[in-house]
Amino acid sequence: MKTYYAKQKDVIKKWFLVDAAGKTMGKLAVRIATILRGKHKAIFTPNVDTGDYVVVINARKVKFTGRKLDQKTYARYSGYVGGRKEVPLKEMLEKKPAEVVYLAVRRMLPKGSLGIKMLKKLKVYADEKYPHASQKPEVLEV
């Protein structure tokens, strides 16, 4: 038997729609990262982008366990002395709810150029409206 390696031209990309309302953030992010990476397919190859597109709606209504809403913070650094900023999760959910889901999935994907390609297939929206209806995404239960 020979090992099969997928080529980029052989991969058929599908679109999935995920409703994040009432779902636990970690479990949701793991499922989305698996689909973006292509690990759910039999032709999965680690060095080829075999994943599918994922559209996430209702990011504002995602659920967190424990005391994460009070304790978790998101840090960023400008590069200057004293340029580190921390934003609590509760504030991020109010101002940029799509960014919370995006960052959770981003940290589960490979770092480097392949991970960047995979991340471009993730579309996150805070509410139920999304502009990808013409792609006819399949509803994915998480």
C-alpha positions as CSV (number, residue, x, y, z in Angstrom):
1,M,0.0,0.0,0.0
2,K,1.1,3.5,-0.8
3,T,0.4,6.5,1.4
4,Y,-1.9,9.0,-0.2
5,Y,-0.9,12.7,-0.1
6,A,-3.6,15.2,-1.1
7,K,-2.8,17.8,-3.7
8,Q,-4.3,21.2,-3.5
9,K,-6.2,20.7,-6.8
10,D,-7.8,17.5,-5.5
11,V,-9.4,19.2,-2.5
12,I,-13.1,20.0,-2.7
13,K,-14.0,22.8,-0.4
14,K,-17.5,23.0,1.2
15,W,-19.1,25.7,3.3
16,F,-20.5,25.1,6.8
17,L,-22.7,27.3,8.9
18,V,-22.3,27.2,12.7
19,D,-24.7,28.9,15.1
20,A,-22.8,29.8,18.3
21,A,-25.8,30.8,20.4
22,G,-25.7,28.9,23.7
23,K,-22.6,26.8,22.8
24,T,-19.5,26.6,25.0
25,M,-16.6,28.6,23.6
26,G,-13.9,25.9,23.9
27,K,-15.9,23.1,22.4
28,L,-17.1,25.3,19.6
29,A,-13.5,26.5,18.8
30,V,-12.1,23.0,18.7
31,R,-14.8,21.8,16.2
32,I,-14.3,24.9,14.0
33,A,-10.5,24.5,14.0
34,T,-10.8,20.8,13.1
35,I,-13.0,21.7,10.1
36,L,-10.7,24.5,9.0
37,R,-7.7,22.2,9.2
38,G,-9.4,19.4,7.3
39,K,-8.9,16.7,9.9
40,H,-12.5,15.5,9.5
41,K,-11.7,14.3,5.9
42,A,-10.1,11.0,4.9
43,I,-7.7,12.8,2.6
44,F,-6.2,14.9,5.5
45,T,-2.5,15.8,4.8
46,P,-0.7,17.9,7.4
47,N,1.2,20.1,4.9
48,V,-1.8,20.8,2.5
49,D,-4.8,23.0,3.2
50,T,-7.6,20.4,3.0
51,G,-10.1,22.2,5.2
52,D,-13.5,23.8,4.5
53,Y,-15.0,27.2,4.9
54,V,-16.8,28.0,8.2
55,V,-19.3,30.8,8.8
56,V,-20.1,31.4,12.5
57,I,-23.1,33.5,13.4
58,N,-24.4,34.7,16.8
59,A,-20.9,35.1,18.2
60,R,-22.4,37.5,20.8
61,K,-24.4,34.7,22.4
62,V,-21.5,32.3,23.0
63,K,-21.3,30.8,26.5
64,F,-18.4,30.6,28.9
65,T,-17.9,28.2,31.8
66,G,-16.6,29.0,35.3
67,R,-15.5,32.6,36.1
68,K,-13.9,33.3,32.7
69,L,-16.1,36.4,32.1
70,D,-14.6,38.0,35.2
71,Q,-11.0,36.6,35.1
72,K,-10.0,36.1,31.5
73,T,-8.1,39.0,29.7
74,Y,-6.9,39.5,26.2
75,A,-3.4,41.2,26.0
76,R,-1.8,42.9,23.0
77,Y,1.5,44.8,22.8
78,S,2.2,47.8,20.6
79,G,6.0,47.3,20.6
80,Y,6.7,50.4,22.6
81,V,7.8,50.6,26.3
82,G,4.6,50.4,28.4
83,G,2.6,49.5,25.3
84,R,0.9,46.4,26.7
85,K,-2.9,46.6,26.9
86,E,-5.2,44.2,28.6
87,V,-8.9,44.0,27.9
88,P,-11.2,41.8,30.0
89,L,-13.4,39.2,28.3
90,K,-16.6,40.9,29.4
91,E,-15.6,44.1,27.6
92,M,-14.4,42.3,24.5
93,L,-17.8,40.5,24.2
94,E,-19.6,43.9,24.3
95,K,-17.4,45.7,21.8
96,K,-16.0,43.0,19.5
97,P,-17.8,39.6,20.0
98,A,-16.6,38.2,16.6
99,E,-13.0,38.8,17.7
100,V,-13.4,36.6,20.7
101,V,-14.4,33.6,18.6
102,Y,-11.8,34.5,16.0
103,L,-8.9,34.6,18.5
104,A,-10.0,31.3,20.1
105,V,-9.9,29.5,16.8
106,R,-6.7,31.2,15.6
107,R,-4.8,29.9,18.6
108,M,-5.8,26.3,17.8
109,L,-4.5,26.4,14.2
110,P,-0.9,25.9,13.1
111,K,1.4,28.9,13.2
112,G,2.9,30.0,9.9
113,S,1.7,30.5,6.3
114,L,-0.5,27.4,6.2
115,G,-2.3,28.5,9.4
116,I,-2.9,31.9,7.9
117,K,-4.5,30.3,4.8
118,M,-6.7,28.2,7.0
119,L,-7.8,31.2,9.0
120,K,-8.9,33.2,5.9
121,K,-11.6,30.6,5.5
122,L,-13.2,31.5,8.8
123,K,-16.0,34.1,8.7
124,V,-17.4,35.2,12.1
125,Y,-20.4,37.5,12.6
126,A,-21.8,38.8,15.9
127,D,-25.5,38.5,14.8
128,E,-27.6,36.3,12.6
129,K,-26.9,38.3,9.4
130,Y,-24.2,37.0,7.1
131,P,-23.4,37.7,3.4
132,H,-22.5,34.1,2.3
133,A,-26.0,32.7,1.6
134,S,-25.2,32.3,-2.1
135,Q,-22.5,29.6,-1.2
136,K,-25.4,27.5,0.3
137,P,-23.6,26.6,3.6
138,E,-24.6,23.3,5.3
139,V,-25.7,23.7,8.9
140,L,-23.2,22.1,11.2
141,E,-24.3,21.0,14.7
142,V,-21.6,21.4,17.4
